Structure formats: structure tokens, C-alpha cells
Amino acid sequence: MANYSTYTDSELIVLWKEGNDTAFREIYLRYDKLLYLYAYKKLRNIEEAKDVVQDVFIWLLNNRNEINLTVGLSGYLYKAVLYKIFDLFKHKGIIKKYAESGEHYIELSSGETDYLIREKDITALIEREIAAMPPKMREIYTLKRKDFLSTKEIAGQLGISEHTVSTQIKRALKHLRVKIGIVIIGIVIHIL
């Protein structure tokens, strides 16, 4: 029997995608506790941290054939946990708004449906604002936030300085905060 602890992450992913469940077990054992600690530092809640990490591994397990890593496994898993945490924060914020507004009679399924509709609308809004960015800014933002490339990797790929990449990312984020912040404030005012 092979000692999977000596395999690299890349080798484990290849084996796992070929149907080797023992390779997935090694990935889980290698990252489970680290991801939990990362999630716990962000959430400060044991159960929520466990749930977030479990959700990431379940998603990974269920989407074996769809995964095409362009970054290292470690970076991919940490980003996945971070996105799950953001989703949890967004969901908590919506539930809190309902609780504060006194609308306790709303069923959770209605709140979840409303949350999903609003999330879809906000996601579409973000995508429109990204599309409205100047071409170079949009390209850099997409490489950073969707392809998970580092500033150095983006600079190398585009043949520009790391400083230019950092400046463009800052401008892109400011653009999104300004454009989307106004709309979200309007949505919150409308809801409350």
C-alpha cells in the first residue's frame, strides 16, 4: 500500500480525479485541521468553523470531475473556505435585518428564498460593474479574483510591474465599492 503522505498535492489531485478515494482521504487529513483553524480565527465559533470546512470538502468530493486547479491545492482550499465564510456572513446579515425589523413571522424558507434572489441580483450587479471597468483593469481584476493569481504572477503574465497590478486592483475595488455600495444602500433602505 502506498504511503500517500509523501505525495505532493498535485499528485494526490491526479490520483483522486482518477478515482482513488485514498488520495482524497490524504488531502482531507492534510488540510482539515489547518482549514478549521483558519475558519475558526475568522468566525470565532467552533460549530460554524467545522460546518464551513465540512461544506468545502463535501463540495470538493461531489465535484471531482469539474475541478481544474490553476493554483495550488492549498490556495484553492483556503479561498473556498473564505468564500464559504463570506456566504455565512451575508446570510447572517440578512437574517439579522429581518429580526431587527420585527418581522419574526417570516418563515425561514421565505427568508432563504429572498436571500437567494437578492444574492443573485447583487451577483449580477457585480458582474455588470466588472464588465464596465476599463479593459486592462477588468483583466487584472479577473486574474486576481477569479483565477486566483498572485500579483507577481499577473505582472509576469501581462508583462507589467507588480506595482501597476496592485494599483489597478485597488482602483478596481474602489470602483466596485463606489458603484455597488450606492445600490446596496438603496436596497437596504428599501427593505427597511
N, C-alpha and C positions, 0 to 999 in steps of 0.2 A: 504494500500500500504506500502510495506517495506521501511525502511529508509536505503538505501544501503550505506550511508556514514559511518555507524557503522560497516560494514562488513570488514573483512580482505581481503587483496589482494588474498589470496588463495581461500577464499570463493567466491569472485567475479569471479575468473577464472573458478571455477567449475560451477557456475551458468551460466556464459556466454557460456561455452562449451556445456551446456545442452540446449542452445537456448535462453537464457534470454538476450535480447538486452539491457535492462535497466541496467544490470550489466556491460555491455561493456561501456555504457554511463558514468557510475560512474568511471570506470577505466580511460576513456578519461578525464573526469573532474578532476580527482585526479592527473593526470600526465601531461596533455597538457602544462600547463604554466611552470612547472618545466623543462620539456624536451626542451621547446622553449628557456628558459633562458640558459640552458646548451649548446644548439646548437648555440645560438647567441654569447655566450662567445668564442666559437671556430671559428665561421665563420665571425663574425662582419658584418653580412648582414641580415637585417630583413626578406626579402623575402626568401632567401635561408634557413634561420633557420626555417621559417614557413613550407616551402616545405619539408624539411627533416623530421620534426615531423609528418607532414601530411602523407608522404610516409610510415613512420613506422606504424602509426595507420591503414592506408589502408591495408598494408601487413598483419597486425595482424588480421584485420577484415576478409580478404579474406582467411586466413589460420587457421581459428578457430580449425579445427579438426586435424591439423598437429602439433600444439603446444604442446610440452611436457616439461614443465619447470623443470629444475633440480636445478635452483637457484630461488631466489625471483623475483617477477614481476618487482620490481624497478630496480634491477641489469640488468635484461634481456632488459628492455626498454632503459636504458642508453647505454648499449652495442650496441643495434640495432641502436640507433641514432649515436653513434660514428662510426659504420661501414658505415652508410649512408654518414656521413661527409667524411670519408676516400675515399669512392667511388666518391664523388663530387670533392675532391682534385685531385684524379687520373684523372678524366675526364677533369678537368680544365687544368691540366698539359699537357695532350695530345693536347688539342685544342690550348694551348699557343705555343707548339712546332710547330704546323702547321702554326700558324700566324707568328711566328718568322722566319720560313724557307721561307716565301714568297709564300707559296702555297695556296693563298687565293681562288683559283678557285676550290678547292676541296669542293664538296658538303658535308653538314653536315651528310647526311646518309652514305656517304663513310667513313667519319671520325669515325662515330659511329661504323660502321662495323669493321673498322681497330682496333678501341679501344677494341671492344669486342673480336676480335681474339687475340690481344696482351694480354688482361686481362686473357683470357683462357689459353694462353701459359704460362704466368707468374704464374698463379694459379697452373698449372700442375707442373711447375718447383719447386714451393714452396713445394707442396705435395711430390715430389721426394726427396727433401732435408730433409724434416721432416722424411720421411721413412728411409733415410740414417743415421740418428742420432743413437747413441748408444741406446739400448733398454730402459734403465731407463730414460735417458734424453728425449727421444721421449714420453714416458709415462707421465712424469711430464709436458712437454710442451703441450701435448694434453689435459690433465686435466685442465691446466690453460687457454689455448687459445680457445679450442673448447668446453669444458664442463663448462667453466667459474667458476671453483672452486677457492677459495681463497688459499693463501699459507698455511694457518693454516689447511684448510680442506684437502688439498693434503697431508700435513705432517701426519695428523691423519689417513687418508685412507691408506697410504703406510707404516705407522709406522716408519717414518724418521723425522729428525729435520726440523724445518722451515728454518733454515739456509741452510741446504742441498738443500731444494726445491728452495730457492732463488738463490743459486749458480748455480744449474742446469738450471734454467730458463735464467739466464744471459748468461750462456755458449751456450744455445740453440739459443738465439737471436744473439749472436756474430757469431755463426756458420752460421745462415741464412744471416746475413749482409755480411759476407765474401763471401759465396758461391753465393748468389743471386746478390749481388752488382756488382760483376765482370761481370755477364751475362747481367744485366740491362745496365751497362755502354757500353757493346758491342752492345746491341740493339740500344741504343740512338745514338752511333757513326754511326752505320749502317743506321739509319733512316735519320740522318742529313747529 
